[in-house]
Amino acid sequence: MLESDKTGFIFVLNPERLPILETKKAVGLLDKYHLHVKTLIINKVLPDEADGTFLAQRREHEQRYLKEIEDTFRDQNLIRVPLLPHDITTIEELDRFSAYYEMD
C-alpha cells in the first residue's frame, strides 16, 4: 500500500492540447485509486523576453493552454518551467536551475 505522506506523483506536461488531455486522463485514473497528484510541472513555457512575430503568435496560443491547465488542475500545485535555449545536461546546470524552484 502506498503512503500518501511518502509517495507522490508529479506529471510534466507542455502547454499543448494533447499533453493536457493525457495528463487529465492520468490524474483522473489515479484519483479513482486514491493516488492524488499534488504537483504538475508545466514545461517549456515561452519566456517573456522571447520576441518576434512567430513567437508572439505562439505565446498567444500558449496562453490559452496555460489558462486551460490552471482551470483543469485547480487542486494541483503548478510549477512553470521556461523554455531554455539549451538542455540541462550537467549537475551544475541542474543545481543552478533548481535554485529558482522549491517544491512542497
N, CA, C and O of each residue as an XYZ file, in Angstrom:
416
protein
N       0.846     -1.187      0.000
C       0.000      0.000      0.000
C       0.885      1.241      0.000
O       1.871      1.314      0.733
N       0.525      2.205     -0.821
C       1.278      3.457     -0.899
C       0.853      4.399      0.217
O      -0.334      4.534      0.515
N       1.824      5.042      0.823
C       1.555      6.016      1.877
C       1.656      7.415      1.267
O       2.703      7.809      0.752
N       0.554      8.152      1.335
C       0.500      9.453      0.653
C       1.498     10.463      1.210
O       1.879     11.398      0.504
N       1.928     10.297      2.452
C       2.913     11.230      3.003
C       4.332     10.880      2.559
O       5.258     11.662      2.776
N       4.512      9.696      1.929
C       5.832      9.274      1.479
C       5.908      9.055     -0.025
O       7.001      8.985     -0.588
N       4.768      8.949     -0.671
C       4.722      8.639     -2.097
C       3.901      9.690     -2.826
O       2.854     10.119     -2.342
N       4.375     10.094     -3.973
C       3.617     11.068     -4.744
C       3.900     10.934     -6.221
O       4.880     10.314     -6.635
N       3.034     11.520     -6.997
C       3.174     11.542     -8.439
C       3.294     12.992     -8.882
O       2.556     13.863     -8.422
N       4.226     13.229     -9.770
C       4.396     14.540    -10.380
C       4.373     14.318    -11.883
O       5.146     13.517    -12.409
N       3.496     15.020    -12.568
C       3.428     14.930    -14.014
C       4.092     16.152    -14.626
O       4.027     17.253    -14.081
N       4.728     15.938    -15.761
C       5.331     17.020    -16.531
C       4.579     17.090    -17.856
O       4.427     16.081    -18.544
N       4.110     18.288    -18.211
C       3.399     18.451    -19.466
C       3.772     19.761    -20.121
O       4.118     20.732    -19.448
N       3.699     19.778    -21.426
C       3.885     21.010    -22.182
C       2.524     21.677    -22.342
O       1.502     20.991    -22.354
N       2.492     23.001    -22.465
C       1.214     23.699    -22.637
C       0.673     23.529    -24.060
O       0.671     24.461    -24.864
N       0.218     22.316    -24.337
C      -0.341     21.965    -25.637
C      -1.536     21.052    -25.417
O      -1.685     20.457    -24.350
N      -2.381     20.944    -26.424
C      -3.654     20.229    -26.317
C      -3.501     18.770    -25.888
O      -4.097     18.363    -24.891
N      -2.726     17.986    -26.609
C      -2.623     16.553    -26.332
C      -2.019     16.257    -24.958
O      -2.567     15.421    -24.239
N      -0.926     16.893    -24.560
C      -0.417     16.635    -23.214
C      -1.418     16.982    -22.102
O      -1.449     16.311    -21.070
N      -2.228     18.018    -22.306
C      -3.247     18.365    -21.311
C      -4.273     17.239    -21.214
O      -4.629     16.816    -20.114
N      -4.747     16.755    -22.354
C      -5.733     15.667    -22.343
C      -5.169     14.397    -21.702
O      -5.856     13.740    -20.919
N      -3.929     14.052    -22.028
C      -3.304     12.854    -21.456
C      -3.117     12.983    -19.952
O      -3.354     12.034    -19.205
N      -2.694     14.154    -19.515
C      -2.486     14.378    -18.088
C      -3.809     14.345    -17.332
O      -3.895     13.767    -16.248
N      -4.836     14.962    -17.899
C      -6.162     14.947    -17.273
C      -6.646     13.508    -17.088
O      -7.158     13.152    -16.027
N      -6.484     12.693    -18.113
C      -6.896     11.289    -18.033
C      -6.106     10.539    -16.960
O      -6.686      9.792    -16.172
N      -4.801     10.732    -16.928
C      -3.963     10.046    -15.944
C      -4.279     10.484    -14.513
O      -4.360      9.649    -13.612
N      -4.458     11.786    -14.303
C      -4.785     12.302    -12.969
C      -6.138     11.742    -12.514
O      -6.288     11.350    -11.357
N      -7.119     11.704    -13.417
C      -8.432     11.155    -13.086
C      -8.364      9.684    -12.734
O      -9.023      9.243    -11.792
N      -7.579      8.918    -13.474
C      -7.432      7.494    -13.194
C      -6.775      7.264    -11.845
O      -7.225      6.417    -11.073
N      -5.730      7.997    -11.555
C      -5.067      7.852    -10.252
C      -5.986      8.267     -9.111
O      -5.971      7.647     -8.048
N      -6.784      9.311     -9.320
C      -7.742      9.746     -8.295
C      -8.710      8.630     -7.921
O      -9.080      8.491     -6.755
N      -9.122      7.836     -8.907
C     -10.042      6.718     -8.626
C      -9.455      5.740     -7.627
O     -10.189      5.085     -6.887
N      -8.138      5.641     -7.602
C      -7.457      4.721     -6.688
C      -6.868      5.459     -5.483
O      -5.994      4.944     -4.786
N      -7.363      6.667     -5.257
C      -6.942      7.500     -4.124
C      -5.439      7.781     -4.147
O      -4.802      7.883     -3.098
N      -4.890      7.903     -5.335
C      -3.496      8.290     -5.527
C      -3.523      9.679     -6.151
O      -3.597      9.828     -7.371
N      -3.462     10.676     -5.303
C      -3.696     12.048     -5.738
C      -2.405     12.718     -6.213
O      -1.375     12.671     -5.542
N      -2.490     13.326     -7.358
C      -1.368     14.067     -7.930
C      -1.392     15.462     -7.323
O      -2.369     16.196     -7.471
N      -0.314     15.819     -6.643
C      -0.278     17.109     -5.971
C       0.427     18.187     -6.781
O       0.202     19.377     -6.558
N       1.281     17.781     -7.722
C       2.096     18.761     -8.441
C       2.152     18.437     -9.924
O       2.257     17.276    -10.320
N       2.080     19.475    -10.727
C       2.306     19.376    -12.166
C       3.397     20.364    -12.536
O       3.421     21.493    -12.048
N       4.287     19.933    -13.394
C       5.320     20.822    -13.917
C       4.948     21.145    -15.361
O       4.853     20.256    -16.207
N       4.741     22.418    -15.622
C       4.412     22.877    -16.970
C       5.734     23.260    -17.626
O       6.354     24.261    -17.267
N       6.147     22.462    -18.572
C       7.478     22.568    -19.152
C       7.466     23.375    -20.451
O       6.464     23.418    -21.164
N       8.583     24.001    -20.734
C       8.825     24.702    -21.995
C       7.868     25.876    -22.233
O       7.395     26.080    -23.351
N       7.587     26.642    -21.176
C       6.765     27.848    -21.309
C       7.640     28.939    -21.922
O       8.755     29.183    -21.461
N       7.128     29.593    -22.963
C       7.906     30.638    -23.622
C       8.251     31.751    -22.638
O       7.369     32.259    -21.946
N       9.515     32.131    -22.569
C       9.895     33.237    -21.681
C       9.385     34.571    -22.224
O       9.203     34.733    -23.430
N       9.160     35.513    -21.327
C       8.648     36.826    -21.724
C       9.569     37.537    -22.709
O       9.104     38.298    -23.558
N      10.859     37.294    -22.600
C      11.810     38.009    -23.456
C      11.907     37.427    -24.873
O      12.573     38.013    -25.726
N      11.262     36.298    -25.135
C      11.243     35.746    -26.498
C      10.449     36.696    -27.383
O       9.326     37.074    -27.049
N      11.038     37.081    -28.515
C      10.370     38.090    -29.337
C      10.228     37.632    -30.780
O      10.659     36.541    -31.152
N       9.622     38.478    -31.569
C       9.387     38.180    -32.976
C       7.928     37.832    -33.208
O       7.224     37.434    -32.280
N       7.480     37.978    -34.423
C       6.083     37.744    -34.778
C       5.670     36.301    -34.525
O       4.611     36.041    -33.954
N       6.509     35.366    -34.953
C       6.184     33.954    -34.762
C       5.999     33.633    -33.281
O       5.012     33.002    -32.901
N       6.941     34.062    -32.447
C       6.855     33.763    -31.024
C       5.708     34.505    -30.355
O       5.115     33.989    -29.408
N       5.388     35.691    -30.820
C       4.238     36.420    -30.276
C       2.947     35.652    -30.541
O       2.087     35.545    -29.667
N       2.821     35.119    -31.754
C       1.645     34.314    -32.075
C       1.645     33.018    -31.275
O       0.597     32.576    -30.805
N       2.799     32.419    -31.123
C       2.911     31.174    -30.355
C       2.560     31.429    -28.885
O       1.883     30.613    -28.259
N       3.015     32.553    -28.337
C       2.724     32.890    -26.942
C       1.223     33.080    -26.733
O       0.673     32.634    -25.726
N       0.561     33.743    -27.683
C      -0.890     33.936    -27.589
C      -1.601     32.580    -27.558
O      -2.514     32.367    -26.760
N      -1.185     31.695    -28.410
C      -1.738     30.333    -28.459
C      -1.459     29.604    -27.137
O      -2.334     28.943    -26.579
N      -0.241     29.740    -26.662
C       0.175     29.083    -25.425
C      -0.633     29.575    -24.215
O      -0.953     28.795    -23.319
N      -0.958     30.865    -24.198
C      -1.704     31.434    -23.075
C      -3.060     30.750    -22.898
O      -3.508     30.552    -21.768
N      -3.711     30.392    -23.994
C      -4.985     29.668    -23.902
C      -4.788     28.323    -23.209
O      -5.600     27.924    -22.375
N      -3.705     27.627    -23.558
C      -3.445     26.328    -22.947
C      -3.036     26.467    -21.479
O      -3.415     25.642    -20.648
N      -2.278     27.491    -21.166
C      -1.918     27.713    -19.756
C      -3.168     27.980    -18.924
O      -3.284     27.488    -17.801
N      -4.101     28.755    -19.468
C      -5.374     29.006    -18.761
C      -6.145     27.703    -18.593
O      -6.712     27.446    -17.530
N      -6.168     26.877    -19.643
C      -6.862     25.588    -19.554
C      -6.227     24.704    -18.478
O      -6.936     24.028    -17.733
N      -4.905     24.708    -18.396
C      -4.218     23.934    -17.350
C      -4.618     24.443    -15.977
O      -4.929     23.649    -15.090
N      -4.615     25.761    -15.789
C      -4.989     26.339    -14.493
C      -6.432     26.005    -14.132
O      -6.728     25.714    -12.973
N      -7.330     26.045    -15.113
C      -8.744     25.751    -14.854
C      -8.977     24.263    -14.602
O      -9.817     23.902    -13.778
N      -8.252     23.408    -15.294
C      -8.453     21.966    -15.200
C      -7.822     21.381    -13.946
O      -8.391     20.486    -13.321
N      -6.661     21.878    -13.581
C      -5.898     21.293    -12.474
C      -5.836     22.258    -11.291
O      -4.760     22.674    -10.863
N      -7.003     22.598    -10.781
C      -7.104     23.549     -9.661
C      -6.568     22.974     -8.349
O      -6.155     23.731     -7.470
N      -6.571     21.648     -8.208
C      -6.150     21.024     -6.955
C      -4.648     20.744     -6.907
O      -4.135     20.289     -5.885
N      -3.954     21.011     -7.991
C      -2.533     20.713     -8.044
C      -1.693     21.979     -7.946
O      -2.105     23.062     -8.361
N      -0.514     21.807     -7.388
C       0.483     22.863     -7.389
C       1.068     22.902     -8.802
O       1.548     21.883     -9.299
N       1.033     24.050     -9.442
C       1.518     24.184    -10.815
C       2.842     24.931    -10.823
O       2.945     26.047    -10.312
N       3.845     24.305    -11.406
C       5.174     24.908    -11.495
C       5.481     25.129    -12.969
O       5.481     24.181    -13.754
N       5.739     26.369    -13.343
C       6.072     26.692    -14.736
C       7.587     26.690    -14.908
O       8.321     27.334    -14.159
N       8.024     25.954    -15.907
C       9.446     25.903    -16.244
C       9.591     26.521    -17.632
O       8.931     26.082    -18.574
N      10.442     27.527    -17.768
C      10.555     28.186    -19.069
C      11.280     27.323    -20.101
O      12.070     26.441    -19.767
N      10.985     27.607    -21.345
C      11.739     27.029    -22.437
C      13.137     27.639    -22.377
O      13.293     28.860    -22.381
N      14.136     26.788    -22.321
C      15.517     27.249    -22.216
C      16.201     27.176    -23.578
O      15.770     26.416    -24.446
N      17.250     27.948    -23.774
C      17.941     27.914    -25.060
C      18.733     26.620    -25.288
O      19.186     26.347    -26.399
N      18.893     25.834    -24.226
C      19.635     24.568    -24.343
C      19.133     23.597    -23.276
O      18.470     23.999    -22.320
N      19.449     22.342    -23.447
C      19.079     21.330    -22.458
C      19.973     21.440    -21.235
O      21.125     21.864    -21.327
N      19.430     21.055    -20.095
C      20.226     20.966    -18.878
C      20.917     19.605    -18.915
O      20.254     18.568    -18.915
N      22.239     19.612    -18.946
C      22.977     18.359    -19.133
C      23.987     18.051    -18.044
O      24.577     16.970    -18.038
N      24.198     18.982    -17.120
C      25.169     18.724    -16.056
C      24.523     18.956    -14.699
O      23.501     19.633    -14.583
N      25.130     18.391    -13.695
C      24.650     18.583    -12.315
C      24.715     20.060    -11.938
O      23.816     20.566    -11.267
N      25.753     20.744    -12.356
C      25.904     22.163    -12.034
C      24.758     22.983    -12.637
O      24.193     23.853    -11.973
N      24.421     22.698    -13.898
C      23.303     23.405    -14.527
C      21.991     23.099    -13.813
O      21.168     23.992    -13.607
N      21.800     21.857    -13.441
C      20.589     21.469    -12.717
C      20.533     22.150    -11.354
O      19.465     22.605    -10.944
N      21.640     22.230    -10.652
C      21.682     22.923     -9.357
C      21.324     24.399     -9.507
O      20.541     24.929     -8.720
N      21.896     25.070    -10.519
C      21.596     26.489    -10.738
C      20.123     26.681    -11.084
O      19.472     27.597    -10.581
N      19.608     25.812    -11.942
C      18.213     25.932    -12.347
C      17.273     25.648    -11.181
O      16.310     26.385    -10.971
N      17.539     24.597    -10.429
C      16.629     24.196     -9.341
C      16.611     25.205     -8.201
O      15.670     25.217     -7.407
N      17.627     26.047     -8.105
C      17.641     27.073     -7.066
C      16.474     28.046     -7.218
O      16.094     28.707     -6.252
N      15.902     28.142     -8.422
C      14.783     29.055     -8.674
C      13.440     28.462     -8.268
O      12.446     29.180     -8.166
N      13.409     27.172     -8.040
C      12.131     26.489     -7.774
C      12.203     25.686     -6.491
O      13.164     24.954     -6.253
N      11.191     25.828     -5.679
C      11.057     24.998     -4.485
C       9.757     24.260     -4.593
O       8.743     24.837     -4.987
N       9.766     22.979     -4.248
C       8.557     22.168     -4.288
C       8.210     21.785     -2.866
O       9.085     21.549     -2.033
N       6.895     21.726     -2.601
C       6.443     21.314     -1.272
C       6.634     19.824     -1.087
O       6.311     19.287     -0.028
